[in-house]
Amino acid sequence: MKIIFFNFFISIFLASSFFLLSSSQRINLNNTITSIDNINSTNLPEKTIFSENGKFIYFLSNNFIYYNDLDTALLFSSSSSSSSSSLPTTGFKYPKGTNNLKTITSVPFIGNDSKIITITNNYIYIIDIAQKISTERLIGLQTQNDFNCYITNYLTNSIFITVSDSIYTKYDLLFLDSQLSIGNSAIVVNQPQTMLITDSINKLIFYGNKGMIRLFDAISLSSTLPKTPLFTISDSVSRYIGSFDIENKILYTCSRNETNNPIMKLSFEILKYTSNSMSIIKSVDINFSAKSPSPYFSKCSFSSIDLIQGQIFFTLIDTLQNQYILSMDINGNNQELFEINNNNNNNNNNNNNGETIIITGLTIKRSSDGSSNNKLIVGTKNLGNQLLILNYKSICKNDCSGSSNGECVNLKCICKEGFGLDDCSQRYPILSKVSSLPLKRPPGVITIDGDYFGSDVNKVSVKIGDSSYSCINIELINQQQIKCTFSETLIDYPTIPKSSDGIYYNVFITIGELSIESFKFKYLLPSFENSIQQDFDKIKIKGDNLMDLQYQSLFKLGNSNINKLNCNSTINEIICILPSDSGNGDLIISDIYNNGHTWSNVILNPQLISLSPSLISTSPTDLTITGLFFTNIIGTNIGDNFQLKIGDKNLIINAIIKSSSKLEFKTNDRIISNTMISLENSKNSLCFGYLSPSITSFIQPSDNSNGLLRIQGTNFVNPLDKNLLQIISSSSSSSSSSSSSSQYLISNVLDLNLNYIDIKLPNDFISSLITISINGKLSNETNSDGTGGTGLKYLNLRPIISNVTPLPSIKGNDDITITGNYLTKSNNYMIINNNNNNNKNILNCDFISANKVICKVPIGSGKFKIISESVNPYNQNDILTSKEFESSYAPPIITSITPNGFFSAISPNGFTITINGNNFITDKSLTKISITDSNIDCAILGSITDTTIKCNFISDQNQWTTKISVILTQNSLTTTFNDGFYHFTHCPGSPYECSNNGKCNYLTGLCDCNYGYQIKSDCSVSTTIVSSTSTTSTTSTTSTTSTTSTTSAATLTTSTVSTTSSQIGSPSTTSSTSSNQNTATTSSSSTPTTSTSNSGVGTDPDNILSSSNSHKSNLILIIFTLFFVSILF
């Protein structure tokens, strides 16, 4: 168990040492390492010997001999894991000198597989493993422990031994203990020996020495005859080992030229020999260098040859004892080197470190079943002796693609059946099926089924009939199918063969360089179906395998011949165009072989071709139909009615037959939605269409107050077909969608005919794109003939301005609201100021609706005009302007005048007044003030503010009306102030107005007398009687009192009023009551161009001009006093 485990470990180690050089593809490891069992670890084998016929294998150590059957060893190596078991061997110990023996060389015994000859340092052993005996004989050099020795034999009882530079012979091997005589039989060659091998069949011995090789006759060499060579080559070449081709008498050696070879390069040498001569046929360099740093291979040690393949193997050793196997063919070509181990240890004599493997033997074992499982068996010496079993491939190209494809024999591949090429790599193609082609129908596609067609279409060639007819356009579907086009006609018989099998031809297929022939291809005969088909102006004839038209001789229908040039054909169908005058009758087809086929009583169906015109107006129109075979209907003639179906409601119209190819009819005045014209059994149907409606113009009344619009154009609709009409506006309403807008316009259609449509536009309509649709045909749509689509599209309406409110302030930036119709967002809204050279200023406006726009007004005054321009966005020259709407800025407003009146009729120095109000302009040149009744100008004093104007007027008249109107005109806008400025009139009375007994109404000049003084208009007479008591009382009043009373009376009866002509103002009254000052405010009346202000509010003149009454008691006393005084005087 210890030895087995030890050997197993070494096997694993050595396995990692075996590797193939990168250049080698021929030798492969396959269960290569086989350990040898029962080996004495202290006495390892030195040599490995293979018997002559390769039956036995021997392992020789210094003291032991081990052996086994070689076939057993091979079987063991292929079935057992090299890492788990060892090859069992049988062995025995040398009978003598076991302690001092050293195996020097050994060879198999020629003619007996169970015997080997072994030379040790002291003995010659003949070992017969069959009888398990060892016969030994001492040699005469017992004292030499190491010497160069070669041994061979050619007969049962003869051996030849070389020691140093001598050859010793012994032909009696039945010796026992007698000592072999060295010196008596020696042939001295005087050169170090390098090789000793025997051609045992021809009984020739080849003895190599340094720089020469000699040929000996083995019989004479083993006798007592003179020991002279038969032939000698002395050429400075040393031969180390060799293998024979005995049948052809060729020796293949590994050699080295000892001169002119600085790198000590090895060579492969081929020697041709006879029974008495040798010649060098060829010498080839071994094209490998020894492993660095070793400068060269030292020698070749073993050789083996595969004569069937033509492959030879040598083992090489470099100066570092690295071991190699060289493979090449027997011509020295195709060299490959296989390195056995990689030893970098320079101590070559130490074989116990496990790093150096020494080859101890070499042989080959060819597979007995003809497979490629050939073995190269290498014996090695190491720690735990190994037997290397290597697979090797043949020397032929690609190893003949494996044993299943071919076998390598004498450097050439012998392919097995079904394989070809020089390396047997390709299968011959196999044909199983070839499709057929119709007779007389080139070209045609042929499908070829089989196998091994390869994968490169460029290597595929197909020929039919013979090598001159090629199938082209080859398509390689896969390795089992090919398709190609065959265009040749291989036969030209006077009549078509009647054989149903057709005519067969050979098919040749070449794949690369391999070809095969098969009798497969045939032509198929034609046949027709019994029925035909009419397709418009064509007839279709169907069948199988139909010949090409060039082989058809006659086509005829009734009395009309059909021109073959108007026909096309395929393998299954012939289609011919019929002459336009074709009638009914028999259809006949004949071929070049006078074979014919007839179809009886063929009746053609009328066909529709075209309609003219294809586009018509909506009014009745004449139409012409062209077609074929109109008179082929049985019973019809030219001039007869021909019924046509129009639309999908089975509307039937009667057309008139003008010829076999022409019909005429007229449309009515109604629109037909579906205009498809069809005819039973006719392939085609015809349609006519209506020209697109075209809008030529829009007519809008000048005032357009009622929203009327006329759309003029062509191809409009009959009133009875109003339901087919749509009027589409892109944005007809600010609050409506397009669909509801179009429906809204349709509902307001007032009248229509083929040339116009009258509609009433909705109040909120906006200028927009207008499209007329009649039965789905749009007015902006181009007809199929390129006409139409050019009518007006954009309805540009003239805007209408009906009002502008409110009147803007002269300060500007006020909003005005423009109301009207057909206002749009894109319109320009402009203000025209009369005082600014009628310049147009575009306003900044916000579009609210088609009826309302809000705009900002700039600073200004006076009157202005508002206009709106509608610009066609598709034609900038199409501008429609509204009528001018006259308006103005807000007029000036008078709130009061101070003072509010005057008395004098004539005032030479004038009167100055201040007019108070707002919205005044400050430009004096645009301002005028008039004082009525006589329209007296009031000259402006100083500057004008926006709230006050001061002016002076001169009165040259005596009479005034009570209320004086003041007229203020600024930039053509006038305001009249009517109720706040007065002409005052004094009341009667003396010395005071109203005698101080009433109040004066200065507006009327009348007194409102106090109670008891109404007798006179000046309130001077009292109607009350004064009593004596009162008189007495008054009389008896002291002077002081009386004075006081008088003063009081004077005060009550006297009014002091300033009448200076320069004074203007309200009257004042001095009395016992408090005096009051009153102001009147005038309102202006309105005129067509005047705005009237009623905002000025004045004080009631009655209230202003009236005096207060005394207490009633005082009043009565005064009356009585006055009455009494008057009586006295």
Buried (B, 14 or more C-beta within 10 A) or exposed (E): EEBBEBBBBBBEBBBEBBEBBEEBEBBBBEBBBBBBBBBBEEBBBBBBBBBBEBEBBBBBBBBBBBBBBBBBBBEBBBEBEBEEBBBEBEBBBBEBBEEEBBBBBBBBBBEBBBBBBBBBBBBBBBBBBEEEEBBBBBBBBEEBEEEEBBBBBBBEEBBBBBBBBBBBBBBEBEBEEEEBEBEEBBBEBEBEBBBBBBBBEBBBBBBBBBBBBBBBBBBBBBEEEEBEBBBBBEBEBBBBBBBBBBEEBBBBBBBBBEEEBEEBBBBBBBBBBEEEEBEBEBBBEBBBBBBEEBBBBBBBBBBBBBBEBBBBBBBBBBBBBBBBBBBBBBBBEBBBBBBBBBBEEEEBEEBEEBBBBBBBBBBBBBEEEEEBBBBBBBBBBBBBBBBBBBBBBBBBBBBBBBBEBBBBBEBBBEBBEBBBBBBBBBBBBBBEEBBBBBBBBBBBEBBBBBBBBBEEEEBBBBBBBEEEBBBEEBEBEEBEBBBBBBEBBBEEEEEBBEEEEBBEBBBBBBBBEBBBEBEBBBBBBBEBBEEBEBEBBBBBBBBEBBBBBEBBBBBBBBEBEBEBEBBEBEBEBBBBBBBEEBBBBEBBBBBBBEBEBEBEEBEBBBBBBEBEBBBBBBEEBEBBBBBBBBBBBEEBEEEBEBEBBBBEEEEEBEBBBBEBBBBEBEBEEEBBEEBEBBBEEBEBEBEBBBBBBBBEEBEBEEEBEEBBBBBBBBBBBBEEBEEBBBBBBBBBBBEBEBEEBBBBBBEBBEEBEBEBBBBBBBEBBBBBBBBBBBBEBBBBBEBEEEEBBEBBBBBBBBBBBEEBEEBBBBBEEBEBEBBBBBBBBEBBBBBBBBBEEEEBBEBEBEBBBBBBBBBBBBEBBBBBBBBBBBBBBEEEEEEBBBBEBEBBBBBBBBBBBBBBBBBBBEBEEBBBBEBBBBBBBEEEEBBBBBBBEEEBEBEBEEEBEBBBBBBBBBBEEEEBEBBBBBBBBBBBBBBBBBBBBBBBBBBBBEEBBBBBBBBBBBBBBBBBBBBBBBEBBBBBBBEBEBEEEBBEBBEEBEEEEEEEBEEBBEBBBBBEBEEEBEBBBBBBBBBEBEEBEBBBBBBBBBEEEBBBBBEBEBBEBBEBBBBEBBEEEEBBBBBBBBBBBEEEE
